[in-house]
C-alpha cells in the first residue's frame, strides 16, 4: 500500500492449525502451496482477520532476497478483496510503532 512515509506491507499469518469456523481464513490448495514454496503435504490456512504491518525499506522483517514463491492472482485476489471489505473488523499489529 503506497504511503508518503514509505510503502506499507501487510503480512497475513499462515498456520497449520485449522481455524475456528468464526475466523476469516482460507485453506491453501496444494497447487498454491507448491507455487509459494510451502510444504504441500501439510494442511495450511491463511488467516485474514489478523495481520501485521510494516514499512518497506525500514523493516527488519523483510529481506531483500528474492521470494521463494508466491500465490497466484486467481487464488489470492478474491481473498484480498474480501479482506479489504472486512478490514475494519480485523486486528492489526504494527511493527513500526
Rosetta silent file (secondary structure, phi, psi, omega in degrees, C-alpha in Angstrom):
SEQUENCE: XXXXXXXXXXXXXXXXXXXXXXXXXXXXXXXXXXXXXXXXXXXXXXXXXXXXXXXXXXXXXXXXXXXXXXXXXXXXXXXXXXXXXXXXXXXXXXXXX
SCORE:     score description
SCORE:     0.000 S_00000001
   1 L     0.000  116.776 -179.954    0.000    0.000    0.000 S_00000001
   2 L   -66.499  138.135  177.227    1.699    3.248   -1.091 S_00000001
   3 L  -144.585  154.651 -179.008    2.141    5.908    1.620 S_00000001
   4 L   -62.220  -34.209 -177.628    4.113    9.185    1.791 S_00000001
   5 L   -90.733    8.831 -179.669    6.363    7.894    4.615 S_00000001
   6 L   129.197  145.737 -179.088    7.074    4.567    2.862 S_00000001
   7 L   -64.276  135.248  179.627    5.079    1.750    1.338 S_00000001
   8 E   -92.967  131.390  177.317    3.112   -0.240    3.867 S_00000001
   9 E  -112.667  141.542  178.451    3.254   -4.021    3.616 S_00000001
  10 E  -109.427  134.979  177.514    0.681   -6.340    5.198 S_00000001
  11 E  -114.909  125.421  176.692    1.620   -9.780    6.498 S_00000001
  12 E  -105.325  132.714 -179.942   -1.057  -12.438    6.979 S_00000001
  13 E   -69.207  146.365  172.908   -0.239  -15.407    9.201 S_00000001
  14 E  -117.130  131.234 -174.850   -0.187  -18.911    7.741 S_00000001
  15 E  -132.418  156.502  174.108   -0.914  -21.718   10.176 S_00000001
  16 L   -94.348  -10.311 -179.827   -1.147  -25.498   10.282 S_00000001
  17 L   -88.159  123.956 -179.085   -3.853  -25.339   12.957 S_00000001
  18 L   -61.895  124.178 -179.098   -7.347  -25.370   11.494 S_00000001
  19 L   -71.402  157.985  175.023   -9.002  -22.079   12.462 S_00000001
  20 L   -62.941  153.593 -177.544  -12.362  -21.887   14.174 S_00000001
  21 L   -60.009  -25.804 -178.607  -15.329  -21.557   11.819 S_00000001
  22 L   -77.578  -11.855 -178.478  -15.887  -17.971   13.008 S_00000001
  23 L   -80.415  150.997  172.788  -12.457  -16.845   11.742 S_00000001
  24 L   -89.706   98.522 -176.107  -11.888  -15.228    8.345 S_00000001
  25 E  -145.788  159.915  178.288   -9.423  -17.748    6.941 S_00000001
  26 E  -136.775  133.907  175.594   -8.819  -19.712    3.759 S_00000001
  27 E   -74.921  140.357 -178.484   -7.243  -23.110    3.309 S_00000001
  28 L   -88.132  120.617  178.612   -4.351  -23.047    0.868 S_00000001
  29 L   -66.791  157.388 -177.133   -4.824  -25.514   -2.019 S_00000001
  30 H   -55.496  -44.194 -177.882   -1.969  -27.910   -2.868 S_00000001
  31 H   -63.940  -36.032  178.760   -1.091  -26.147   -6.121 S_00000001
  32 H   -71.797  -34.638  175.958   -0.837  -22.786   -4.311 S_00000001
  33 H   -62.322  -42.125  178.596    1.370  -24.315   -1.606 S_00000001
  34 H   -65.523  -43.360  178.981    3.744  -25.526   -4.328 S_00000001
  35 H   -59.999  -36.973 -177.080    3.708  -22.116   -6.066 S_00000001
  36 H   -86.951   -3.168 -179.549    4.530  -20.385   -2.780 S_00000001
  37 L    75.928   24.967  179.236    7.273  -22.837   -1.840 S_00000001
  38 L   -96.617  166.382 -179.706    5.317  -24.138    1.164 S_00000001
  39 L   -68.248  108.910 -176.520    5.037  -27.728    2.397 S_00000001
  40 L   -72.416  -13.182 -178.141    2.465  -29.293    0.059 S_00000001
  41 L   -89.907   -5.450 -179.235    1.967  -32.263    2.403 S_00000001
  42 L  -111.675  145.913  173.508    0.574  -30.208    5.294 S_00000001
  43 L   -75.511  131.165 -178.090   -2.815  -28.521    5.566 S_00000001
  44 L  -132.585  146.021  177.530   -2.285  -24.757    5.740 S_00000001
  45 E  -129.101  142.458  170.092   -4.603  -21.800    6.263 S_00000001
  46 E   -96.946  130.017  179.297   -4.092  -18.075    5.715 S_00000001
  47 E   -96.578  124.658 -177.162   -5.659  -16.017    8.490 S_00000001
  48 E  -108.616   -5.625 -179.817   -7.172  -12.756    7.251 S_00000001
  49 E   -94.965    8.185  168.913   -8.799  -11.378   10.403 S_00000001
  50 E  -146.936  145.767 -177.455   -5.421  -10.507   11.920 S_00000001
  51 E  -158.099  157.755  174.756   -2.365   -9.113   10.197 S_00000001
  52 E  -105.217  150.783  174.181    0.945   -7.363   10.797 S_00000001
  53 E  -124.848  152.973  176.958    2.026   -4.169    9.075 S_00000001
  54 E  -156.122  163.583  179.153    5.483   -2.764    8.430 S_00000001
  55 E  -102.075  125.054  178.977    7.083   -0.093    6.248 S_00000001
  56 L   -63.309  138.171 -179.495    9.145   -1.323    3.302 S_00000001
  57 L    93.622  -25.977  177.209   12.701   -0.006    3.451 S_00000001
  58 L  -111.863    1.725 -171.296   12.586    0.435    7.231 S_00000001
  59 L   -84.994  138.778  170.582   11.656   -3.130    8.043 S_00000001
  60 L   -91.334   -3.977 -174.793   13.816   -5.597    9.920 S_00000001
  61 L  -103.147  -14.232 -178.277   11.381   -8.338    8.870 S_00000001
  62 L  -105.431  119.457  178.066   11.542   -8.018    5.080 S_00000001
  63 L   -86.622  148.617  179.709   14.620   -9.477    3.400 S_00000001
  64 L   -84.960    1.572  178.821   15.774   -8.064    0.084 S_00000001
  65 L   -70.396  156.581  177.949   16.386  -11.577   -1.251 S_00000001
  66 L   -65.068  147.573  179.898   14.114  -12.900   -3.983 S_00000001
  67 L   -67.626  155.779  178.188   10.984  -14.660   -2.692 S_00000001
  68 L   -78.963  -18.450  179.692   10.822  -18.453   -2.686 S_00000001
  69 L   173.234 -176.020  178.935    7.422  -18.344   -4.363 S_00000001
  70 L  -160.003  163.868  176.338    4.052  -16.675   -4.348 S_00000001
  71 L   -81.349  152.457  176.417    0.339  -17.310   -4.597 S_00000001
  72 L   -72.002  154.099  176.536   -1.408  -16.925   -7.934 S_00000001
  73 H   -63.717  -36.174 -178.962   -3.547  -13.841   -8.504 S_00000001
  74 H   -61.007  -33.497  178.683   -6.523  -16.104   -9.258 S_00000001
  75 H   -82.884  -47.797 -167.259   -6.302  -17.543   -5.727 S_00000001
  76 H   -84.044  -35.724 -174.602   -5.209  -14.515   -3.718 S_00000001
  77 H   -61.535  -42.678  176.202   -7.025  -11.521   -5.263 S_00000001
  78 H   -61.613  -35.927  177.588  -10.577  -12.619   -4.329 S_00000001
  79 H   -68.557  -39.991  178.348   -9.360  -13.179   -0.753 S_00000001
  80 H   -64.753  -41.558  177.038   -7.653   -9.794   -0.722 S_00000001
  81 H   -61.573  -41.101  177.890  -10.818   -8.067   -1.966 S_00000001
  82 H   -65.286  -40.667  177.052  -12.790   -9.783    0.811 S_00000001
  83 H   -58.865  -45.362 -178.826  -10.129   -8.698    3.338 S_00000001
  84 H   -59.104  -41.181 -179.925  -10.458   -5.082    2.151 S_00000001
  85 H   -69.800  -23.082 -178.990  -14.224   -5.191    2.664 S_00000001
  86 H  -107.194    4.212 -169.290  -13.737   -6.587    6.200 S_00000001
  87 H   -54.685  -36.000 -178.166  -10.582   -4.709    7.205 S_00000001
  88 H   -59.651  -27.778 -179.094  -12.269   -2.588    9.886 S_00000001
  89 H   -94.762   -1.116  179.967  -13.034   -5.744   11.897 S_00000001
  90 L   -86.560  156.135  179.479   -9.522   -7.236   11.517 S_00000001
  91 E   -96.959  121.234 -179.694   -6.817   -6.917   14.179 S_00000001
  92 E  -101.144  135.679  172.480   -3.693   -5.033   13.073 S_00000001
  93 E  -118.038  111.938 -178.382   -0.296   -5.422   14.725 S_00000001
  94 E   -85.527  133.708  178.832    2.041   -2.633   13.632 S_00000001
  95 L   -96.549   -2.359 -177.847    5.755   -3.450   13.548 S_00000001
  96 L  -115.846    6.791  178.598    6.931    0.148   13.159 S_00000001
  97 L  -104.146    0.000    0.000    5.208    1.887   16.089 S_00000001
